[in-house]
Amino acid sequence: MVKLNQKGMTSIELLVCFVIISAIVVSMFDMILNYQNQQQIERIKNEIVSYSNNIQKVIQDDLIKGHLISADNLSADKKSVTLTMNDPSNYQTSLQIKANEGVISYGRLGDVIDYEIPAIADLYLSNDSEINVLAGVNGYIEIKIVLNHPNFEDEEYIFTITCPLNFVY
């Protein structure tokens, strides 16, 4: 007769295996949560970059193609301005930063469009957003938009639109 091995696993060995497997599962769970958090932050950043690209394209294209000649009626809080273009129709546009509403309004007078910031929790348009006009021979306009969110590394995303005034090319 063949003698069978009568050795088996003790309850201590089972407990040690269970603890080791539990530790591995918990660490993997933490890693997955960390990746999900990073994915959410990247999604937020992508939406904001897309928003900034869209609004920059609309405003910058109009300022350059319309040939911006002057920026008038700059409000005291530097949140709104009237822009005059020198294309064949000599039209005027209005730009207004409404930080408390989360809206940037831009368009021809009488046909202004509100560009709302993306609907992301805790994202807001900062009061640090402003319009600066430097008049003169080499004048220009600078539009600084500041978006804040607690998940950003420095808690804000800034983009700037600049255009020369009465540029001759």
LOTI-334455 format. One line per field, with one value per atom (N, C-alpha, C, O): residue number from 0; residue in one letter; atom name; x, y, z. Coordinates in nm, 2 decimals, padded with zeros to 4 digits. Example, Ala and Ser with C-alpha at 12.3 -4.5 7.8 and 13.67 -1.06 7.14 Angstrom:
# residues 2
k <- (0:0:0:0:1:1:1:1);
r <- (a:a:a:a:s:s:s:s);
a <- (N:CA:C:O:N:CA:C:O);
east <- (01.32:01.23:01.32:01.42:01.28:01.37:01.29:01.34);
north <- (-00.57:-00.45:-00.33:-00.33:-00.22:-00.11:00.00:00.11);
up <- (00.78:00.78:00.78:00.85:00.71:00.71:00.79:00.80);
END
This chain:
# residues 169
k <- (0:0:0:0:1:1:1:1:2:2:2:2:3:3:3:3:4:4:4:4:5:5:5:5:6:6:6:6:7:7:7:7:8:8:8:8:9:9:9:9:10:10:10:10:11:11:11:11:12:12:12:12:13:13:13:13:14:14:14:14:15:15:15:15:16:16:16:16:17:17:17:17:18:18:18:18:19:19:19:19:20:20:20:20:21:21:21:21:22:22:22:22:23:23:23:23:24:24:24:24:25:25:25:25:26:26:26:26:27:27:27:27:28:28:28:28:29:29:29:29:30:30:30:30:31:31:31:31:32:32:32:32:33:33:33:33:34:34:34:34:35:35:35:35:36:36:36:36:37:37:37:37:38:38:38:38:39:39:39:39:40:40:40:40:41:41:41:41:42:42:42:42:43:43:43:43:44:44:44:44:45:45:45:45:46:46:46:46:47:47:47:47:48:48:48:48:49:49:49:49:50:50:50:50:51:51:51:51:52:52:52:52:53:53:53:53:54:54:54:54:55:55:55:55:56:56:56:56:57:57:57:57:58:58:58:58:59:59:59:59:60:60:60:60:61:61:61:61:62:62:62:62:63:63:63:63:64:64:64:64:65:65:65:65:66:66:66:66:67:67:67:67:68:68:68:68:69:69:69:69:70:70:70:70:71:71:71:71:72:72:72:72:73:73:73:73:74:74:74:74:75:75:75:75:76:76:76:76:77:77:77:77:78:78:78:78:79:79:79:79:80:80:80:80:81:81:81:81:82:82:82:82:83:83:83:83:84:84:84:84:85:85:85:85:86:86:86:86:87:87:87:87:88:88:88:88:89:89:89:89:90:90:90:90:91:91:91:91:92:92:92:92:93:93:93:93:94:94:94:94:95:95:95:95:96:96:96:96:97:97:97:97:98:98:98:98:99:99:99:99:100:100:100:100:101:101:101:101:102:102:102:102:103:103:103:103:104:104:104:104:105:105:105:105:106:106:106:106:107:107:107:107:108:108:108:108:109:109:109:109:110:110:110:110:111:111:111:111:112:112:112:112:113:113:113:113:114:114:114:114:115:115:115:115:116:116:116:116:117:117:117:117:118:118:118:118:119:119:119:119:120:120:120:120:121:121:121:121:122:122:122:122:123:123:123:123:124:124:124:124:125:125:125:125:126:126:126:126:127:127:127:127:128:128:128:128:129:129:129:129:130:130:130:130:131:131:131:131:132:132:132:132:133:133:133:133:134:134:134:134:135:135:135:135:136:136:136:136:137:137:137:137:138:138:138:138:139:139:139:139:140:140:140:140:141:141:141:141:142:142:142:142:143:143:143:143:144:144:144:144:145:145:145:145:146:146:146:146:147:147:147:147:148:148:148:148:149:149:149:149:150:150:150:150:151:151:151:151:152:152:152:152:153:153:153:153:154:154:154:154:155:155:155:155:156:156:156:156:157:157:157:157:158:158:158:158:159:159:159:159:160:160:160:160:161:161:161:161:162:162:162:162:163:163:163:163:164:164:164:164:165:165:165:165:166:166:166:166:167:167:167:167:168:168:168:168);
r <- (m:m:m:m:v:v:v:v:k:k:k:k:l:l:l:l:n:n:n:n:q:q:q:q:k:k:k:k:g:g:g:g:m:m:m:m:t:t:t:t:s:s:s:s:i:i:i:i:e:e:e:e:l:l:l:l:l:l:l:l:v:v:v:v:c:c:c:c:f:f:f:f:v:v:v:v:i:i:i:i:i:i:i:i:s:s:s:s:a:a:a:a:i:i:i:i:v:v:v:v:v:v:v:v:s:s:s:s:m:m:m:m:f:f:f:f:d:d:d:d:m:m:m:m:i:i:i:i:l:l:l:l:n:n:n:n:y:y:y:y:q:q:q:q:n:n:n:n:q:q:q:q:q:q:q:q:q:q:q:q:i:i:i:i:e:e:e:e:r:r:r:r:i:i:i:i:k:k:k:k:n:n:n:n:e:e:e:e:i:i:i:i:v:v:v:v:s:s:s:s:y:y:y:y:s:s:s:s:n:n:n:n:n:n:n:n:i:i:i:i:q:q:q:q:k:k:k:k:v:v:v:v:i:i:i:i:q:q:q:q:d:d:d:d:d:d:d:d:l:l:l:l:i:i:i:i:k:k:k:k:g:g:g:g:h:h:h:h:l:l:l:l:i:i:i:i:s:s:s:s:a:a:a:a:d:d:d:d:n:n:n:n:l:l:l:l:s:s:s:s:a:a:a:a:d:d:d:d:k:k:k:k:k:k:k:k:s:s:s:s:v:v:v:v:t:t:t:t:l:l:l:l:t:t:t:t:m:m:m:m:n:n:n:n:d:d:d:d:p:p:p:p:s:s:s:s:n:n:n:n:y:y:y:y:q:q:q:q:t:t:t:t:s:s:s:s:l:l:l:l:q:q:q:q:i:i:i:i:k:k:k:k:a:a:a:a:n:n:n:n:e:e:e:e:g:g:g:g:v:v:v:v:i:i:i:i:s:s:s:s:y:y:y:y:g:g:g:g:r:r:r:r:l:l:l:l:g:g:g:g:d:d:d:d:v:v:v:v:i:i:i:i:d:d:d:d:y:y:y:y:e:e:e:e:i:i:i:i:p:p:p:p:a:a:a:a:i:i:i:i:a:a:a:a:d:d:d:d:l:l:l:l:y:y:y:y:l:l:l:l:s:s:s:s:n:n:n:n:d:d:d:d:s:s:s:s:e:e:e:e:i:i:i:i:n:n:n:n:v:v:v:v:l:l:l:l:a:a:a:a:g:g:g:g:v:v:v:v:n:n:n:n:g:g:g:g:y:y:y:y:i:i:i:i:e:e:e:e:i:i:i:i:k:k:k:k:i:i:i:i:v:v:v:v:l:l:l:l:n:n:n:n:h:h:h:h:p:p:p:p:n:n:n:n:f:f:f:f:e:e:e:e:d:d:d:d:e:e:e:e:e:e:e:e:y:y:y:y:i:i:i:i:f:f:f:f:t:t:t:t:i:i:i:i:t:t:t:t:c:c:c:c:p:p:p:p:l:l:l:l:n:n:n:n:f:f:f:f:v:v:v:v:y:y:y:y);
a <- (N:CA:C:O:N:CA:C:O:N:CA:C:O:N:CA:C:O:N:CA:C:O:N:CA:C:O:N:CA:C:O:N:CA:C:O:N:CA:C:O:N:CA:C:O:N:CA:C:O:N:CA:C:O:N:CA:C:O:N:CA:C:O:N:CA:C:O:N:CA:C:O:N:CA:C:O:N:CA:C:O:N:CA:C:O:N:CA:C:O:N:CA:C:O:N:CA:C:O:N:CA:C:O:N:CA:C:O:N:CA:C:O:N:CA:C:O:N:CA:C:O:N:CA:C:O:N:CA:C:O:N:CA:C:O:N:CA:C:O:N:CA:C:O:N:CA:C:O:N:CA:C:O:N:CA:C:O:N:CA:C:O:N:CA:C:O:N:CA:C:O:N:CA:C:O:N:CA:C:O:N:CA:C:O:N:CA:C:O:N:CA:C:O:N:CA:C:O:N:CA:C:O:N:CA:C:O:N:CA:C:O:N:CA:C:O:N:CA:C:O:N:CA:C:O:N:CA:C:O:N:CA:C:O:N:CA:C:O:N:CA:C:O:N:CA:C:O:N:CA:C:O:N:CA:C:O:N:CA:C:O:N:CA:C:O:N:CA:C:O:N:CA:C:O:N:CA:C:O:N:CA:C:O:N:CA:C:O:N:CA:C:O:N:CA:C:O:N:CA:C:O:N:CA:C:O:N:CA:C:O:N:CA:C:O:N:CA:C:O:N:CA:C:O:N:CA:C:O:N:CA:C:O:N:CA:C:O:N:CA:C:O:N:CA:C:O:N:CA:C:O:N:CA:C:O:N:CA:C:O:N:CA:C:O:N:CA:C:O:N:CA:C:O:N:CA:C:O:N:CA:C:O:N:CA:C:O:N:CA:C:O:N:CA:C:O:N:CA:C:O:N:CA:C:O:N:CA:C:O:N:CA:C:O:N:CA:C:O:N:CA:C:O:N:CA:C:O:N:CA:C:O:N:CA:C:O:N:CA:C:O:N:CA:C:O:N:CA:C:O:N:CA:C:O:N:CA:C:O:N:CA:C:O:N:CA:C:O:N:CA:C:O:N:CA:C:O:N:CA:C:O:N:CA:C:O:N:CA:C:O:N:CA:C:O:N:CA:C:O:N:CA:C:O:N:CA:C:O:N:CA:C:O:N:CA:C:O:N:CA:C:O:N:CA:C:O:N:CA:C:O:N:CA:C:O:N:CA:C:O:N:CA:C:O:N:CA:C:O:N:CA:C:O:N:CA:C:O:N:CA:C:O:N:CA:C:O:N:CA:C:O:N:CA:C:O:N:CA:C:O:N:CA:C:O:N:CA:C:O:N:CA:C:O:N:CA:C:O:N:CA:C:O:N:CA:C:O:N:CA:C:O:N:CA:C:O:N:CA:C:O:N:CA:C:O:N:CA:C:O:N:CA:C:O:N:CA:C:O:N:CA:C:O:N:CA:C:O:N:CA:C:O:N:CA:C:O:N:CA:C:O:N:CA:C:O:N:CA:C:O:N:CA:C:O:N:CA:C:O:N:CA:C:O:N:CA:C:O:N:CA:C:O:N:CA:C:O:N:CA:C:O:N:CA:C:O:N:CA:C:O:N:CA:C:O:N:CA:C:O:N:CA:C:O:N:CA:C:O:N:CA:C:O:N:CA:C:O:N:CA:C:O:N:CA:C:O:N:CA:C:O:N:CA:C:O:N:CA:C:O);
east <- (00.08:00.00:00.09:00.19:00.04:00.10:00.06:-00.06:00.15:00.12:00.09:00.17:-00.03:-00.07:-00.01:00.01:00.01:00.06:-00.05:-00.15:-00.04:-00.15:-00.14:-00.21:-00.04:-00.02:-00.13:-00.16:-00.18:-00.28:-00.25:-00.15:-00.33:-00.31:-00.37:-00.48:-00.29:-00.35:-00.43:-00.42:-00.51:-00.59:-00.50:-00.54:-00.39:-00.29:-00.25:-00.24:-00.21:-00.17:-00.28:-00.26:-00.40:-00.52:-00.54:-00.57:-00.53:-00.55:-00.44:-00.47:-00.32:-00.21:-00.23:-00.21:-00.28:-00.31:-00.42:-00.42:-00.52:-00.64:-00.59:-00.64:-00.51:-00.46:-00.38:-00.39:-00.29:-00.21:-00.30:-00.28:-00.39:-00.48:-00.57:-00.59:-00.61:-00.69:-00.61:-00.66:-00.48:-00.40:-00.37:-00.37:-00.36:-00.34:-00.47:-00.46:-00.58:-00.71:-00.73:-00.77:-00.71:-00.72:-00.63:-00.67:-00.51:-00.41:-00.45:-00.44:-00.51:-00.55:-00.68:-00.69:-00.76:-00.88:-00.84:-00.90:-00.75:-00.70:-00.64:-00.66:-00.56:-00.50:-00.61:-00.60:-00.72:-00.83:-00.90:-00.93:-00.92:-00.99:-00.90:-00.95:-00.77:-00.68:-00.68:-00.68:-00.69:-00.70:-00.83:-00.83:-00.94:-01.07:-01.07:-01.12:-01.00:-00.99:-00.91:-00.95:-00.80:-00.72:-00.80:-00.78:-00.87:-00.96:-01.06:-01.08:-01.12:-01.22:-01.15:-01.21:-01.03:-00.96:-00.93:-00.94:-00.88:-00.85:-00.97:-00.97:-01.09:-01.21:-01.25:-01.29:-01.24:-01.27:-01.17:-01.22:-01.04:-00.95:-00.98:-00.97:-01.01:-01.05:-01.17:-01.17:-01.27:-01.39:-01.35:-01.40:-01.27:-01.23:-01.14:-01.16:-01.05:-00.97:-01.05:-01.03:-01.15:-01.24:-01.32:-01.34:-01.37:-01.45:-01.36:-01.40:-01.24:-01.15:-01.11:-01.10:-01.08:-01.05:-01.17:-01.15:-01.29:-01.41:-01.43:-01.45:-01.42:-01.45:-01.33:-01.35:-01.21:-01.10:-01.11:-01.08:-01.15:-01.17:-01.27:-01.25:-01.39:-01.49:-01.45:-01.46:-01.39:-01.35:-01.23:-01.23:-01.13:-01.00:-01.03:-00.98:-01.10:-01.14:-01.21:-01.17:-01.30:-01.38:-01.29:-01.30:-01.20:-01.11:-01.02:-00.99:-00.96:-00.86:-00.93:-00.89:-01.03:-01.09:-01.18:-01.19:-01.23:-01.31:-01.22:-01.27:-01.09:-00.99:-01.03:-01.09:-01.00:-01.03:-00.96:-00.83:-01.03:-00.97:-00.98:-00.89:-01.08:-01.08:-01.16:-01.24:-01.13:-01.19:-01.24:-01.16:-01.37:-01.42:-01.52:-01.55:-01.55:-01.65:-01.61:-01.69:-01.48:-01.43:-01.48:-01.46:-01.55:-01.61:-01.51:-01.39:-01.54:-01.45:-01.40:-01.28:-01.48:-01.44:-01.37:-01.33:-01.35:-01.28:-01.35:-01.28:-01.48:-01.56:-01.63:-01.69:-01.64:-01.71:-01.65:-01.59:-01.66:-01.60:-01.68:-01.74:-01.68:-01.74:-01.63:-01.54:-01.63:-01.52:-01.57:-01.68:-01.49:-01.53:-01.44:-01.32:-01.50:-01.43:-01.43:-01.52:-01.33:-01.31:-01.32:-01.25:-01.42:-01.44:-01.53:-01.57:-01.58:-01.66:-01.79:-01.83:-01.84:-01.96:-01.94:-02.04:-01.82:-01.78:-01.88:-01.95:-01.88:-01.97:-01.91:-01.79:-01.99:-01.94:-01.99:-02.09:-01.90:-01.93:-01.92:-01.86:-01.98:-01.98:-01.92:-01.95:-01.84:-01.78:-01.80:-01.77:-01.86:-01.89:-01.86:-01.90:-01.78:-01.75:-01.84:-01.84:-01.93:-02.03:-01.99:-02.04:-01.89:-01.84:-01.94:-01.94:-02.03:-02.13:-02.23:-02.29:-02.25:-02.34:-02.26:-02.33:-02.13:-02.05:-02.07:-02.08:-02.08:-02.11:-02.01:-01.98:-01.97:-01.90:-01.99:-02.02:-02.03:-02.12:-02.04:-01.96:-02.06:-01.99:-02.07:-02.15:-02.06:-02.13:-02.16:-02.13:-02.21:-02.25:-02.35:-02.44:-02.35:-02.45:-02.59:-02.62:-02.68:-02.81:-02.82:-02.93:-02.70:-02.70:-02.59:-02.50:-02.59:-02.49:-02.53:-02.64:-02.43:-02.45:-02.38:-02.27:-02.45:-02.39:-02.32:-02.38:-02.19:-02.11:-02.10:-02.01:-02.18:-02.17:-02.05:-02.02:-01.99:-01.88:-01.94:-02.06:-01.86:-01.91:-01.98:-01.93:-02.08:-02.16:-02.08:-02.12:-01.98:-01.90:-01.91:-01.90:-01.94:-01.95:-01.82:-01.71:-01.84:-01.73:-01.65:-01.55:-01.69:-01.62:-01.69:-01.81:-01.61:-01.67:-01.57:-01.45:-01.64:-01.56:-01.52:-01.60:-01.39:-01.33:-01.35:-01.36:-01.36:-01.37:-01.23:-01.22:-01.13:-01.00:-01.00:-00.90:-01.10:-01.11:-01.13:-01.21:-01.06:-01.07:-01.03:-00.98:-01.07:-01.03:-00.94:-00.98:-00.83:-00.73:-00.71:-00.70:-00.72:-00.70:-00.58:-00.58:-00.48:-00.37:-00.38:-00.35:-00.43:-00.45:-00.31:-00.21:-00.32:-00.20:-00.16:-00.23:-00.04:00.01:00.02:-00.02:00.08:00.10:00.01:00.04:-00.12:-00.21:-00.26:-00.25:-00.32:-00.37:-00.48:-00.49:-00.56:-00.65:-00.61:-00.57:-00.63:-00.60:-00.72:-00.77:-00.77:-00.89:-00.84:-00.79:-00.84:-00.79:-00.91:-00.99:-00.93:-01.04:-00.97:-00.88:-01.03:-00.98:-01.09:-01.20:-01.07:-01.17:-01.10:-00.99:-01.18:-01.13:-01.20:-01.32:-01.13:-01.18:-01.08:-00.96:-01.14:-01.05:-00.96:-00.86:-00.99:-00.91:-00.79:-00.71:-00.78:-00.66:-00.55:-00.56:-00.43:-00.31:-00.29:-00.26:-00.31:-00.30:-00.44:-00.45:-00.55:-00.69:-00.74:-00.85:-00.66:-00.71:-00.66:-00.55:-00.74:-00.70:-00.72:-00.83:-00.61:-00.62:-00.59:-00.50:-00.67:-00.64:-00.66:-00.74:-00.58:-00.58:-00.59:-00.54:-00.67:-00.69:-00.63:-00.67:-00.54:-00.49:-00.50:-00.50:-00.51:-00.52:-00.48:-00.51:-00.40:-00.36:-00.47:-00.57:-00.47:-00.57:-00.52:-00.40:-00.60:-00.58:-00.44:-00.36:-00.43:-00.31:-00.31:-00.41:-00.20:-00.18:-00.09:00.03:-00.13:-00.04:-00.01:00.06);
north <- (-00.12:00.00:00.13:00.13:00.22:00.35:00.44:00.44:00.50:00.58:00.72:00.78:00.77:00.91:01.01:00.98:01.13:01.24:01.29:01.34:01.29:01.33:01.47:01.52:01.55:01.69:01.77:01.75:01.86:01.96:02.10:02.12:02.19:02.33:02.36:02.32:02.43:02.47:02.60:02.67:02.62:02.75:02.87:02.97:02.87:02.98:03.01:03.13:02.91:02.92:02.98:03.07:02.93:02.99:03.14:03.22:03.17:03.31:03.40:03.51:03.36:03.43:03.45:03.56:03.35:03.36:03.46:03.54:03.45:03.55:03.69:03.78:03.72:03.85:03.90:04.02:03.82:03.86:03.90:04.00:03.81:03.84:03.96:04.04:03.98:04.10:04.23:04.33:04.23:04.34:04.37:04.49:04.27:04.30:04.36:04.45:04.30:04.35:04.50:04.58:04.53:04.67:04.77:04.88:04.73:04.82:04.83:04.94:04.73:04.74:04.83:04.91:04.82:04.91:05.05:05.14:05.09:05.22:05.27:05.39:05.19:05.23:05.26:05.35:05.18:05.20:05.33:05.40:05.36:05.48:05.60:05.71:05.59:05.70:05.72:05.84:05.61:05.63:05.69:05.77:05.66:05.72:05.87:05.94:05.91:06.05:06.12:06.23:06.06:06.13:06.14:06.24:06.04:06.04:06.15:06.22:06.17:06.28:06.42:06.51:06.43:06.56:06.59:06.70:06.49:06.51:06.54:06.62:06.48:06.51:06.65:06.72:06.70:06.84:06.93:07.03:06.90:06.98:06.98:07.09:06.87:06.86:06.94:07.01:06.94:07.02:07.17:07.25:07.21:07.35:07.40:07.51:07.31:07.35:07.36:07.45:07.27:07.28:07.41:07.48:07.44:07.57:07.69:07.78:07.69:07.80:07.81:07.92:07.70:07.70:07.76:07.84:07.72:07.76:07.91:07.99:07.96:08.10:08.19:08.30:08.14:08.21:08.22:08.33:08.11:08.12:08.22:08.29:08.22:08.31:08.46:08.54:08.49:08.63:08.67:08.77:08.59:08.62:08.63:08.72:08.54:08.55:08.68:08.74:08.72:08.84:08.96:09.06:08.96:09.08:09.10:09.21:08.99:08.99:09.01:09.10:08.93:08.95:09.07:09.13:09.12:09.25:09.37:09.48:09.35:09.45:09.55:09.66:09.51:09.59:09.73:09.73:09.84:09.97:10.04:10.13:10.01:10.08:09.99:09.91:10.02:09.96:10.07:10.14:10.09:10.21:10.16:10.04:10.25:10.23:10.11:10.03:10.11:10.01:10.04:10.15:09.95:09.97:09.99:09.94:10.05:10.07:09.94:09.94:09.84:09.71:09.62:09.51:09.68:09.61:09.48:09.38:09.48:09.36:09.37:09.27:09.49:09.51:09.62:09.71:09.60:09.69:09.69:09.59:09.80:09.80:09.81:09.89:09.72:09.71:09.76:09.72:09.84:09.88:09.82:09.82:09.76:09.69:09.78:09.86:09.76:09.84:09.76:09.78:09.66:09.59:09.67:09.78:09.63:09.72:09.78:09.88:09.71:09.76:09.84:09.89:09.86:09.93:09.90:09.99:09.78:09.74:09.74:09.75:09.73:09.73:09.60:09.55:09.55:09.44:09.47:09.57:09.39:09.40:09.28:09.17:09.30:09.19:09.22:09.33:09.13:09.14:09.01:08.91:09.03:08.91:08.92:09.02:08.82:08.82:08.71:08.60:08.74:08.63:08.57:08.45:08.65:08.60:08.51:08.42:08.52:08.43:08.32:08.23:08.32:08.22:08.23:08.13:08.36:08.38:08.48:08.58:08.46:08.56:08.59:08.51:08.72:08.76:08.83:08.92:08.79:08.85:08.85:08.75:08.95:08.96:09.10:09.19:09.11:09.24:09.30:09.23:09.43:09.50:09.46:09.47:09.42:09.37:09.22:09.17:09.16:09.02:08.95:08.88:08.98:08.93:08.78:08.75:08.70:08.56:08.53:08.58:08.46:08.43:08.29:08.19:08.29:08.17:08.13:08.18:08.03:07.98:07.89:07.81:07.90:07.81:07.66:07.65:07.56:07.42:07.40:07.44:07.31:07.28:07.17:07.05:07.21:07.12:07.16:07.28:07.07:07.10:07.17:07.13:07.28:07.35:07.44:07.50:07.44:07.53:07.66:07.67:07.77:07.90:08.00:07.98:08.10:08.21:08.31:08.37:08.33:08.41:08.56:08.61:08.64:08.78:08.84:08.96:08.76:08.80:08.82:08.87:08.77:08.78:08.93:09.00:08.98:09.12:09.15:09.07:09.27:09.32:09.44:09.54:09.44:09.56:09.61:09.54:09.75:09.81:09.91:09.99:09.89:09.98:10.06:10.01:10.18:10.26:10.33:10.32:10.38:10.45:10.39:10.31:10.43:10.39:10.24:10.18:10.18:10.03:09.97:09.88:10.02:09.97:09.83:09.78:09.77:09.64:09.62:09.69:09.51:09.47:09.33:09.25:09.31:09.19:09.14:09.22:09.02:08.97:08.85:08.75:08.86:08.75:08.68:08.74:08.55:08.47:08.37:08.30:08.37:08.29:08.20:08.24:08.07:07.97:07.89:07.85:07.88:07.81:07.68:07.67:07.58:07.45:07.39:07.40:07.33:07.28:07.17:07.14:07.10:06.98:07.02:06.94:07.15:07.19:07.20:07.23:07.18:07.18:07.32:07.32:07.43:07.56:07.62:07.74:07.54:07.58:07.68:07.73:07.71:07.80:07.77:07.72:07.80:07.78:07.92:07.97:07.97:08.11:08.10:08.03:08.17:08.18:08.33:08.40:08.38:08.52:08.53:08.45:08.63:08.67:08.81:08.90:08.82:08.95:08.99:08.90:09.12:09.16:09.31:09.39:09.34:09.48:09.57:09.52:09.70:09.79:09.86:09.91:09.87:09.94:09.90:09.98:09.77:09.71:09.72:09.69:09.77:09.78:09.68:09.67:09.60:09.49:09.50:09.42);
up <- (00.00:00.00:00.00:00.06:-00.07:-00.08:00.04:00.07:00.11:00.22:00.17:00.11:00.21:00.17:00.27:00.38:00.21:00.29:00.38:00.32:00.50:00.59:00.63:00.72:00.58:00.61:00.54:00.43:00.61:00.56:00.60:00.66:00.55:00.59:00.73:00.75:00.81:00.94:00.92:00.82:01.02:01.02:01.02:00.96:01.08:01.08:00.93:00.89:00.86:00.72:00.64:00.55:00.66:00.59:00.62:00.53:00.74:00.79:00.72:00.68:00.72:00.66:00.51:00.46:00.44:00.30:00.28:00.18:00.36:00.35:00.37:00.30:00.47:00.50:00.38:00.34:00.32:00.21:00.09:00.03:00.06:-00.05:-00.03:-00.12:00.09:00.13:00.11:00.05:00.15:00.13:-00.01:-00.05:-00.10:-00.24:-00.30:-00.38:-00.26:-00.32:-00.28:-00.36:-00.15:-00.10:-00.18:-00.22:-00.20:-00.27:-00.41:-00.47:-00.48:-00.61:-00.62:-00.71:-00.52:-00.52:-00.51:-00.57:-00.42:-00.41:-00.54:-00.58:-00.60:-00.73:-00.84:-00.91:-00.84:-00.94:-00.90:-01.00:-00.78:-00.74:-00.78:-00.82:-00.76:-00.80:-00.95:-00.99:-01.03:-01.18:-01.22:-01.31:-01.15:-01.18:-01.15:-01.22:-01.04:-01.00:-01.11:-01.15:-01.15:-01.25:-01.39:-01.46:-01.42:-01.54:-01.53:-01.63:-01.42:-01.40:-01.42:-01.48:-01.36:-01.37:-01.52:-01.56:-01.59:-01.73:-01.81:-01.91:-01.78:-01.85:-01.83:-01.92:-01.71:-01.68:-01.76:-01.82:-01.75:-01.83:-01.98:-02.04:-02.03:-02.18:-02.21:-02.31:-02.13:-02.15:-02.15:-02.23:-02.05:-02.04:-02.15:-02.21:-02.20:-02.31:-02.44:-02.52:-02.45:-02.57:-02.56:-02.67:-02.45:-02.43:-02.46:-02.54:-02.41:-02.43:-02.58:-02.64:-02.64:-02.79:-02.87:-02.96:-02.84:-02.91:-02.90:-02.99:-02.77:-02.75:-02.81:-02.86:-02.80:-02.85:-03.00:-03.06:-03.07:-03.21:-03.26:-03.35:-03.19:-03.22:-03.21:-03.30:-03.10:-03.07:-03.15:-03.22:-03.15:-03.22:-03.37:-03.44:-03.43:-03.57:-03.61:-03.70:-03.52:-03.55:-03.53:-03.61:-03.43:-03.41:-03.53:-03.57:-03.58:-03.68:-03.82:-03.89:-03.85:-03.98:-03.99:-04.10:-03.88:-03.89:-03.88:-03.90:-03.86:-03.84:-03.73:-03.76:-03.61:-03.49:-03.50:-03.51:-03.49:-03.50:-03.36:-03.34:-03.28:-03.15:-03.05:-03.08:-02.92:-02.81:-02.72:-02.66:-02.71:-02.64:-02.52:-02.52:-02.44:-02.33:-02.24:-02.20:-02.21:-02.11:-01.98:-01.93:-01.92:-01.79:-01.68:-01.70:-01.57:-01.46:-01.40:-01.36:-01.40:-01.34:-01.45:-01.42:-01.57:-01.68:-01.72:-01.74:-01.71:-01.75:-01.88:-01.93:-01.93:-02.06:-02.15:-02.10:-02.28:-02.37:-02.51:-02.54:-02.58:-02.71:-02.81:-02.80:-02.91:-03.01:-03.15:-03.19:-03.22:-03.35:-03.45:-03.44:-03.55:-03.66:-03.78:-03.81:-03.87:-03.99:-04.11:-04.21:-04.11:-04.24:-04.32:-04.27:-04.44:-04.52:-04.45:-04.49:-04.35:-04.29:-04.16:-04.10:-04.12:-03.99:-03.88:-03.84:-03.84:-03.73:-03.59:-03.58:-03.49:-03.35:-03.29:-03.31:-03.20:-03.12:-02.97:-02.93:-02.89:-02.75:-02.68:-02.72:-02.59:-02.51:-02.36:-02.31:-02.29:-02.15:-02.08:-02.12:-01.97:-01.88:-01.76:-01.68:-01.75:-01.63:-01.54:-01.55:-01.45:-01.37:-01.27:-01.25:-01.22:-01.13:-01.19:-01.13:-01.33:-01.40:-01.47:-01.52:-01.48:-01.55:-01.70:-01.77:-01.75:-01.89:-01.95:-01.89:-02.07:-02.15:-02.27:-02.35:-02.28:-02.39:-02.49:-02.47:-02.62:-02.73:-02.86:-02.88:-02.94:-03.06:-03.11:-03.04:-03.23:-03.28:-03.20:-03.14:-03.19:-03.10:-03.16:-03.28:-03.07:-03.10:-03.13:-03.14:-03.15:-03.17:-03.09:-03.14:-02.96:-02.87:-02.82:-02.80:-02.82:-02.78:-02.65:-02.62:-02.56:-02.43:-02.44:-02.48:-02.40:-02.40:-02.26:-02.19:-02.21:-02.08:-02.06:-02.15:-01.94:-01.91:-01.90:-01.87:-01.92:-01.91:-01.78:-01.67:-01.78:-01.66:-01.58:-01.59:-01.51:-01.43:-01.29:-01.25:-01.20:-01.05:-01.01:-01.04:-00.93:-00.87:-00.96:-00.92:-01.09:-01.19:-01.19:-01.20:-01.18:-01.19:-01.26:-01.27:-01.32:-01.39:-01.28:-01.21:-01.27:-01.16:-01.19:-01.31:-01.08:-01.09:-01.13:-01.16:-01.14:-01.18:-01.34:-01.39:-01.40:-01.55:-01.58:-01.51:-01.68:-01.71:-01.86:-01.93:-01.90:-02.03:-02.01:-01.94:-02.07:-02.07:-02.21:-02.30:-02.22:-02.34:-02.33:-02.24:-02.41:-02.42:-02.55:-02.66:-02.54:-02.66:-02.71:-02.63:-02.82:-02.88:-03.01:-03.07:-03.06:-03.19:-03.19:-03.29:-03.09:-03.09:-02.99:-02.91:-02.99:-02.89:-02.91:-03.02:-02.81:-02.82:-02.72:-02.62:-02.73:-02.63:-02.58:-02.66:-02.45:-02.39:-02.31:-02.22:-02.34:-02.27:-02.19:-02.25:-02.06:-01.97:-01.91:-01.84:-01.94:-01.88:-01.78:-01.81:-01.66:-01.55:-01.50:-01.46:-01.52:-01.47:-01.35:-01.35:-01.24:-01.12:-01.10:-01.12:-01.05:-01.01:-00.90:-00.92:-00.80:-00.69:-00.74:-00.67:-00.84:-00.89:-00.97:-01.00:-01.01:-01.08:-00.99:-00.87:-01.05:-00.96:-00.89:-00.77:-00.96:-00.90:-00.88:-00.86:-00.90:-00.89:-00.99:-00.97:-01.09:-01.20:-01.33:-01.35:-01.43:-01.57:-01.64:-01.64:-01.69:-01.75:-01.90:-01.94:-01.98:-02.12:-02.16:-02.10:-02.25:-02.29:-02.44:-02.52:-02.48:-02.62:-02.63:-02.56:-02.73:-02.75:-02.90:-02.99:-02.93:-03.07:-03.07:-02.98:-03.17:-03.19:-03.23:-03.30:-03.19:-03.24:-03.36:-03.37:-03.46:-03.59:-03.65:-03.69:-03.66:-03.71:-03.87:-03.93:-03.92:-04.07:-04.12:-04.07:-04.21:-04.26:-04.41:-04.46);
END
